[in-house]
Amino acid sequence: MHGGAHIGFIGLGVMGRSMAGHLLAAGNSLRVFARRKETARDLLDGGAVWAESPAALAENCEIVFTMVGFPQDVEEVYLGTHGLIAGMRPGTVLVDMTTSTPELAERIAAAAAARGGAALDAPVSGGDKGAREAALSIMVGGELSAFERVMPLFLVMGLNIVHHGPAGSGQHCKLCNQIAIAANMVGVCEAMVYARRSGLDPEKVLKSITGGAAGSWSLSNLAPRMLAGDFAPGFFVKHFIKDMSIAAAAAARMGFDLPGLALALSLYRKLAGRGHENDGTQALYRLYQKGE
């Protein structure tokens, strides 16, 4: 598919800009839309075409990807008056890579099918680093035929691409991912604090423990940023709170408790309350620092 497809991309933030760039570099015809046109400048300079609305973008694309912030943004982009559903042609595949709710993914898939197209929910994991390096994990729900059609383009952006089942399944898998990360981030912060308070060199501790049973993506990629005082966002605190809140609500609807998730969510809400909602998730370390 890549090397000439008519592709659309909406949402050009920390991750979306890199993902769209990979699609453009692969030789696709790319139309873009974002809330602020200046975020698209590099892509436009590289040959992408600006669309005036999601509906206008959909009218000219066979596959459209979205990577926005919150479920309400997804709803507006897809189901709004000038949204993708309103502008899509029969046969178009819409692919939402935002972490959103499984219920909204199901509604969008039904609306796309009613227009003669298809929609996939395909949230990702890997942060800014995975987006830049085209090494994202992509978790997909929706029709298998639509997944197979989009697969060559997924491979331009990621390495680990798995189809999980019908619409909403990709979102459920991403919530599993966020649940696993949530308590792990607490553990990573506390391990680094313990290393410092016990008089060890935290860099040496990382060297010892990242390759063993304690190893995790967060320990390898985010702990060094914590120690360097680098809290720039690869993934925003406010978006992680959104994801954890969706997961907690989904678990409650299914009738079970997730105490580890609840603890992490309470700590991140405390962090956001101190003005750090636009920091990266590694900024949880700030709660453990003296004077913070």
C-alpha positions in Angstrom: 0.0 0.0 0.0 2.7 2.5 0.9 4.5 4.3 -1.9 1.5 6.0 -3.4 -1.7 5.8 -1.3 -3.8 8.9 -0.6 -3.4 9.2 3.1 -4.8 11.7 5.6 -3.5 12.4 9.1 -5.2 14.5 11.8 -3.4 15.5 15.0 0.3 16.6 14.8 1.4 16.7 18.4 4.5 15.1 20.0 3.8 11.7 18.4 1.5 12.4 15.5 4.0 14.7 13.7 6.6 11.9 13.6 4.1 9.3 12.5 2.8 11.4 9.7 6.3 12.2 8.7 7.1 8.5 8.2 4.0 8.0 6.0 5.0 11.0 3.9 8.6 9.8 3.6 7.4 6.4 2.4 6.1 8.1 -0.7 2.4 8.5 0.1 0.3 11.5 -0.9 -0.5 13.1 2.5 -3.2 15.5 3.5 -3.1 16.9 7.0 -5.3 18.8 9.5 -4.5 20.0 13.0 -5.9 22.5 15.4 -3.0 24.8 14.7 -1.7 25.0 11.2 1.8 25.9 12.3 2.3 22.4 13.8 2.1 21.1 10.2 4.7 23.4 8.8 7.5 20.9 8.4 5.1 18.4 6.7 3.7 21.0 4.4 7.2 22.1 3.4 7.9 18.4 2.7 5.0 18.1 0.3 1.9 17.4 2.4 -1.3 19.3 1.6 -3.4 21.2 4.1 -7.1 20.4 4.5 -9.5 22.9 6.0 -11.5 20.4 8.0 -11.7 16.7 8.8 -14.6 16.4 6.4 -12.6 18.0 3.6 -9.6 15.8 4.3 -11.8 12.6 4.2 -13.2 13.5 0.8 -9.8 13.2 -0.7 -8.3 10.2 1.2 -8.6 6.4 1.0 -7.2 5.9 4.5 -7.2 8.5 7.3 -5.2 8.3 10.6 -6.0 10.4 13.7 -3.9 11.0 16.8 -5.6 13.6 19.0 -5.8 14.2 22.7 -9.0 13.2 24.5 -12.2 11.2 23.7 -14.1 14.4 23.2 -11.6 15.4 20.6 -12.1 12.0 18.9 -15.8 12.5 18.9 -15.6 16.0 17.4 -13.1 14.9 14.7 -15.2 11.8 13.7 -18.8 12.6 14.5 -18.9 16.4 14.4 -20.7 18.4 11.7 -17.5 18.8 9.7 -16.1 15.5 10.9 -14.6 12.5 9.1 -17.8 10.5 8.9 -19.6 13.4 7.2 -16.9 13.6 4.5 -15.8 10.0 4.0 -16.4 8.2 0.7 -17.5 4.5 0.5 -14.5 2.3 0.9 -12.5 4.7 3.1 -10.8 3.3 6.2 -10.6 5.5 9.2 -7.9 4.7 11.8 -8.0 6.3 15.3 -4.7 5.9 17.0 -5.7 8.0 20.0 -6.2 6.2 23.3 -9.9 6.6 23.8 -12.9 4.6 25.1 -13.9 1.2 23.7 -17.5 2.4 23.5 -16.6 5.4 21.3 -14.6 3.1 19.0 -17.7 0.9 18.6 -19.9 3.9 17.8 -17.4 5.2 15.2 -17.0 1.8 13.6 -20.8 1.5 13.2 -21.1 5.0 11.7 -18.3 4.3 9.2 -19.9 1.0 8.2 -23.2 2.9 7.6 -21.3 5.1 5.1 -19.9 2.1 3.3 -16.4 2.3 4.9 -14.7 0.9 8.0 -13.0 2.2 11.1 -10.2 0.7 13.2 -9.2 1.6 16.7 -5.4 1.4 16.8 -3.9 3.0 19.9 -0.2 2.9 20.3 2.6 2.5 22.9 6.2 3.6 22.7 6.0 7.3 23.4 7.8 10.0 21.5 10.9 7.8 21.1 8.8 5.0 19.5 7.1 7.5 17.2 10.4 9.0 16.0 12.0 5.6 15.5 8.9 4.0 13.8 9.1 1.4 16.5 5.6 1.7 18.0 3.5 -1.1 19.3 0.1 -0.8 17.6 -3.0 -2.5 19.1 -5.9 -2.8 16.7 -9.6 -3.5 16.9 -12.1 -3.6 13.9 -12.8 -5.6 10.8 -10.0 -8.0 9.8 -10.2 -7.0 6.1 -9.7 -3.3 7.0 -6.8 -4.3 9.3 -5.1 -6.2 6.5 -5.6 -3.3 4.1 -3.9 -0.9 6.5 -1.2 -3.2 7.7 1.5 -2.0 5.2 1.0 1.5 6.5 1.1 0.4 10.2 4.5 -1.2 9.4 5.8 2.3 8.3 5.1 3.5 11.8 5.5 0.5 14.1 7.1 -2.9 14.7 4.7 -4.8 16.8 1.2 -4.7 15.2 -1.5 -7.0 16.6 -5.2 -7.4 15.6 -7.2 -8.1 18.8 -10.8 -8.5 17.6 -13.8 -6.4 16.8 -14.2 -2.6 17.3 -13.1 -1.5 20.7 -10.6 -4.4 21.2 -7.6 -2.2 20.4 -8.7 0.3 23.1 -9.2 -2.5 25.6 -5.6 -3.8 24.9 -4.2 -0.3 25.3 -5.9 0.0 28.7 -4.2 -3.2 29.7 -0.9 -1.5 28.6 -1.6 1.6 30.7 -2.6 -0.4 33.8 0.7 -2.3 33.6 2.6 1.0 33.2 0.8 2.8 36.0 2.0 0.8 39.0 5.4 0.3 37.3 6.0 4.0 37.1 5.4 4.3 40.9 8.0 1.5 41.3 10.5 3.1 39.0 10.3 6.4 40.9 10.6 4.8 44.3 13.5 2.6 43.2 15.4 5.7 42.1 14.6 7.6 45.3 15.8 4.6 47.3 19.0 4.4 45.3 19.8 8.1 46.1 18.8 8.0 49.7 20.8 4.9 50.4 24.0 6.5 49.0 24.2 4.5 45.8 25.0 6.0 42.4 21.6 5.7 40.7 23.2 5.4 37.2 25.1 2.3 38.4 21.9 1.0 39.9 20.1 1.4 36.6 23.0 -0.5 34.9 22.5 -3.4 37.3 18.7 -3.7 37.4 17.5 -2.8 33.9 18.7 -6.1 32.5 17.2 -8.3 35.2 13.8 -9.2 36.5 13.0 -5.5 37.3 13.6 -4.5 33.7 10.9 -2.5 31.9 10.5 0.1 29.1 9.9 2.8 31.7 13.0 1.8 33.7 15.2 1.9 30.6 13.8 4.9 28.9 12.3 7.2 31.6 14.4 6.6 34.7 17.5 8.2 33.0 15.3 11.2 32.2 14.2 11.4 35.8 17.7 11.4 37.1 18.7 14.1 34.6 15.9 16.3 35.6 14.4 16.1 32.1 10.7 16.2 32.5 9.9 17.2 28.9 6.8 15.4 27.6 7.2 12.2 25.5 3.8 11.5 26.8 1.8 14.1 28.8 0.8 13.6 32.4 -2.7 14.9 31.5 -3.0 12.2 28.8 -1.9 9.5 31.2 -4.4 10.6 33.7 -7.1 10.4 31.0 -6.0 6.9 30.0 -5.9 5.7 33.7 -9.4 7.2 34.3 -10.8 5.4 31.3 -9.3 2.1 32.5 -10.6 2.6 36.0 -14.1 3.4 34.7 -14.1 0.4 32.4 -13.0 -1.9 35.3 -15.8 -0.5 37.5 -18.3 -1.2 34.8 -17.0 -4.8 34.6 -17.3 -5.1 38.4 -13.7 -5.4 39.7 -11.2 -3.2 41.5 -7.7 -2.3 40.4 -5.9 -1.0 43.5 -2.5 -0.5 41.9 -4.1 1.6 39.2 -6.0 3.6 41.8 -2.8 4.4 43.7 -1.0 5.6 40.5 -4.0 7.6 39.4 -4.2 9.4 42.7 -0.4 10.2 42.6 -0.6 11.6 39.1 -3.7 13.7 39.9 -1.6 15.1 42.8 1.2 15.9 40.4 -1.1 17.6 38.0 -2.6 19.6 40.8 0.9 21.0 41.4 1.0 22.4 37.9 2.8 19.5 36.1 0.0 18.2 33.8 2.0 19.2 30.7 5.2 17.5 31.9 6.1 14.0 30.7 5.0 11.0 32.8 8.5 10.7 34.2 7.7 13.8 36.2 6.0 11.6 38.8 9.6 11.6 40.3 9.0 15.3 41.3 6.6 14.1 44.0 9.5 12.4 45.7 12.0 15.2 45.4 12.7 17.4 48.4 11.1 20.8 48.2 8.6 19.7 45.6 
